Amino acid sequence: MSGPIDVFDPAALAARRRRALALGPETFLMERAAEDLVDRLGAVKRHFAVAADLGTPSPLLRALLAGSPMIGELHAFGPAERADVNAVIDPEALPFAPESLDLIVSALALQTVNDLPGVLAQIRRALRPDGLLIAGLFGSGTLMELREAFAIAESDTLGGISPRVAPFADLRDLGGLLQRAGLALPVTDVDRVVVRYGDPLALLHDLRRMGAANPLTDRRRTPLRRATLMRLFEVYAERFADPDGRLRATFEIAWISGWAPHDSQQKPLRPGSAKTRLADALRVPEGKLPGA
């Protein structure tokens, strides 16, 4: 049986992160995700003795969590481009011992692993009973405008299309993956961020400074043709401009959380175990369906 398809090129991802550091990183999305994660964690009223920041490409999340009374030890595991990590790791093969962590957090990292179901299963094994995972990753609606504009521009100028924008996971699929990994009480929700730009070139510059330029294994390896770029600008302006002429770009941050199972957690009731009829609870007469 074949393994997961390598959608993302790890060498390209590392090169994109190094270039972002050299250019001066654009951090507004990372700041939003890190602050949101800290707020979400703050709603959980408990102490986590040992926590790990997994794969986050910026030290910002660790800095925000440092000194939190909710967390005892906080370790960072991530890419080599991040100087403050305790260890550089392969995101597909986590180094954690079974039941060694009480909390795993991650911001804008897990969307580029090739085997997300496998990584979630490894996270589940690494969590102690009643341990928590909270992660934010780019969702399927991210850069939907750019994806459509690129497809039309390449079709018009090259007679076909190539992968340009990553196929990020759908929110409903993420919920299923949490359950498949064995995490209890799974929760998913989405934060949609719409950013407005003067022109598509400003968006492309921001993506480079985020380290988010095309990292796909099947990407076109030749430089973008001028005719294609000009057509991209035309399509984007035609389809995604606001009345004032500025252009929309959507970033979708999908939030996932789940707990390692523990006896203290709430359990769903067995089917048929209810002792009160729905009609009685709603205080309405019980009737029959038409034709029954």
C-alpha positions in Angstrom: 0.0 0.0 0.0 1.5 3.4 -1.0 2.1 6.1 1.6 0.9 9.7 1.6 1.5 11.7 -1.6 4.2 14.4 -1.1 2.1 17.4 -2.0 4.6 19.8 -0.4 8.3 20.0 -1.1 10.2 20.2 2.2 13.3 21.7 0.6 11.2 24.4 -1.1 9.4 25.1 2.2 12.8 25.7 4.0 14.0 27.9 1.2 10.9 30.0 1.3 11.3 30.5 5.1 15.0 31.5 4.7 14.1 34.0 2.0 11.3 35.5 4.2 13.9 36.0 7.0 16.3 37.7 4.5 13.5 40.0 3.1 12.1 40.8 6.6 9.2 38.7 7.5 5.6 39.8 7.3 4.0 38.8 10.6 0.4 40.1 10.7 -1.2 36.7 10.2 1.2 35.0 12.6 0.5 37.7 15.2 -3.3 37.2 14.8 -3.0 33.4 15.1 -0.7 33.5 18.1 -2.8 35.9 20.0 -6.0 34.0 19.1 -4.4 30.7 20.3 -3.4 32.3 23.6 -7.0 33.6 24.1 -8.4 30.1 23.4 -6.0 28.5 25.8 -6.9 31.1 28.4 -10.5 29.8 28.4 -9.2 26.4 29.6 -9.1 26.6 33.4 -6.3 24.1 34.2 -2.5 23.8 34.5 -0.3 22.0 31.9 2.9 20.8 33.4 4.8 20.1 30.1 3.9 21.8 26.8 5.3 21.8 23.3 5.1 24.5 20.6 5.0 22.3 17.5 6.3 23.6 14.2 5.3 27.2 14.5 7.6 29.1 12.1 7.9 32.1 14.4 9.1 32.6 18.0 6.1 34.8 18.7 3.7 32.2 20.1 6.4 30.9 22.5 7.1 34.4 23.6 3.4 35.1 24.3 3.1 31.8 26.3 6.3 32.3 28.3 5.6 32.9 31.9 2.0 31.9 31.7 0.8 30.5 35.1 -1.1 27.8 33.1 2.1 26.2 31.8 5.1 24.7 33.6 7.7 23.7 31.1 7.4 25.1 27.5 9.5 23.6 24.8 9.7 24.6 21.1 10.2 22.2 18.2 10.3 23.5 14.7 12.2 24.5 11.6 16.0 25.3 11.6 15.2 28.8 10.5 13.7 29.5 13.9 16.7 30.1 16.2 14.9 29.7 19.5 13.8 26.0 19.1 14.9 23.4 21.6 15.2 20.9 18.7 14.9 21.0 14.9 12.4 18.3 13.9 11.0 16.5 10.9 7.3 17.4 11.1 6.4 14.1 9.7 8.2 12.1 12.4 7.7 13.7 15.8 10.3 12.8 18.5 8.0 12.8 21.5 7.8 9.8 23.8 4.3 8.3 24.4 2.2 10.2 27.0 5.0 12.7 27.6 3.2 16.0 27.0 0.2 17.7 28.6 -0.3 20.4 25.9 0.7 20.7 22.3 0.1 24.0 20.5 0.8 25.0 16.9 0.3 28.1 14.8 0.3 28.2 11.0 2.5 25.1 10.5 0.5 21.9 10.1 -1.1 22.9 6.8 2.1 22.0 5.0 2.7 18.5 6.4 2.2 15.8 3.8 0.7 13.3 6.2 -1.6 15.2 8.4 -3.6 12.1 9.6 -0.3 10.6 10.6 0.9 13.7 12.5 -2.3 13.9 14.4 -2.0 10.3 15.4 1.5 10.9 16.6 0.3 13.9 18.6 -2.4 11.8 20.2 0.2 9.2 21.3 2.4 12.0 22.7 -0.3 13.5 24.9 -0.9 12.2 28.4 -4.5 11.3 29.3 -6.6 14.5 29.3 -3.8 16.3 27.4 -4.9 19.0 24.9 -4.0 19.9 21.3 -4.8 23.4 20.0 -3.7 24.3 16.5 -4.4 26.9 13.9 -3.6 26.1 10.2 -4.6 27.6 6.9 -8.0 26.3 5.7 -9.4 25.5 2.3 -10.7 29.1 1.7 -7.2 30.6 1.9 -6.2 32.6 -1.2 -9.3 31.5 -3.1 -9.2 34.7 -5.2 -5.5 34.1 -6.2 -6.2 30.5 -7.0 -9.1 31.4 -9.3 -7.2 34.3 -11.0 -4.1 32.1 -11.6 -6.2 29.3 -13.1 -7.8 31.7 -15.6 -4.6 33.5 -16.4 -2.7 30.4 -17.1 -5.5 28.8 -19.1 -5.7 32.0 -21.2 -2.0 32.4 -21.9 -0.6 28.9 -21.6 -3.5 26.7 -22.6 -3.5 24.9 -19.3 -3.0 25.3 -15.5 -0.4 24.3 -13.0 -0.5 24.0 -9.2 0.0 27.5 -7.8 -1.9 27.7 -4.5 -1.8 24.9 -1.9 -4.9 22.6 -1.5 -5.5 23.3 2.2 -7.8 21.1 4.3 -11.5 21.7 4.6 -12.9 22.4 8.1 -15.3 19.4 8.0 -12.4 17.1 7.0 -10.3 18.3 9.9 -13.0 17.3 12.4 -13.0 13.8 11.0 -9.2 13.6 11.1 -9.3 14.5 14.8 -11.7 11.7 15.5 -9.7 9.3 13.4 -6.6 10.1 15.4 -8.4 9.1 18.6 -8.8 12.6 20.0 -11.8 13.2 22.2 -14.2 16.2 22.3 -13.0 17.5 18.9 -13.8 21.1 18.1 -13.2 23.0 14.8 -14.0 26.5 13.8 -12.7 29.1 11.3 -11.4 32.7 11.4 -11.7 34.3 8.0 -9.4 37.3 7.5 -9.9 39.5 4.4 -6.9 41.7 3.6 -7.2 44.4 1.0 -4.3 45.3 -1.4 -3.7 48.0 -3.9 -2.6 45.5 -6.5 -1.9 41.7 -6.8 1.8 42.4 -6.8 1.6 43.7 -3.2 -0.1 40.4 -2.2 2.6 38.3 -3.9 5.3 40.3 -2.1 3.5 39.7 1.2 3.4 35.9 0.5 7.1 35.9 -0.1 7.7 37.7 3.2 5.5 35.2 5.0 7.5 32.3 3.5 4.3 31.2 1.8 5.2 31.3 -1.9 4.5 28.2 -3.9 6.0 25.1 -2.1 4.1 22.4 -4.1 6.1 19.5 -5.3 4.3 19.6 -8.7 4.8 23.4 -9.2 5.9 24.7 -12.5 9.7 25.2 -12.4 10.0 27.8 -15.1 9.7 31.6 -14.3 6.2 33.1 -14.5 5.7 34.6 -18.0 5.0 38.3 -18.2 1.9 37.7 -20.3 0.6 35.3 -17.6 1.4 37.8 -14.8 -0.4 40.7 -16.7 -3.5 38.5 -17.3 -3.4 37.5 -13.6 -3.6 41.2 -12.7 -6.5 41.8 -15.1 -8.5 38.9 -13.8 -7.9 39.7 -10.2 -9.0 43.3 -10.7 -12.1 42.3 -12.7 -13.4 39.7 -10.2 -12.1 40.7 -6.8 -12.0 44.5 -6.6 -14.1 46.5 -4.1 -15.8 49.7 -5.2 -12.8 51.7 -4.2 -10.6 49.6 -6.5 -8.7 47.8 -3.7 -8.4 44.0 -4.1 -9.5 41.3 -1.6 -7.4 38.4 -0.4 -8.9 35.9 1.9 -6.9 34.0 4.5 -8.8 31.3 6.4 -7.4 30.1 9.7 -8.9 26.8 10.7 -8.8 26.1 14.4 -8.8 22.5 15.7 -8.7 21.2 19.3 -9.0 17.8 20.9 -8.2 15.9 24.1 -6.4 12.7 24.8 -9.2 10.4 26.2 -9.6 10.3 30.0 -12.3 8.7 32.2 -13.2 12.2 33.6 -14.4 13.5 30.2 -18.0 13.6 29.2 -19.2 10.6 27.1 -22.0 10.6 24.6 -25.1 8.7 25.7 -25.9 5.3 24.2 -28.5 5.4 21.4 -31.9 4.7 22.9 -30.9 5.5 26.5 -33.0 8.7 26.7 -35.7 8.7 29.4 -37.6 11.8 28.1 -39.5 12.0 24.8 -38.5 14.9 22.5 -42.2 16.0 22.3 -42.4 16.2 26.0 -39.2 18.3 26.2 -40.5 20.7 23.6 -44.0 20.7 25.1 -45.7 20.0 21.8 -48.2 17.2 20.9 -46.6 14.1 19.4 -47.8 13.5 15.9 -47.1 11.1 13.0 -45.2 11.8 9.8 -47.4 12.2 6.7 -48.1 8.8 5.2 -46.9 6.9 8.3 
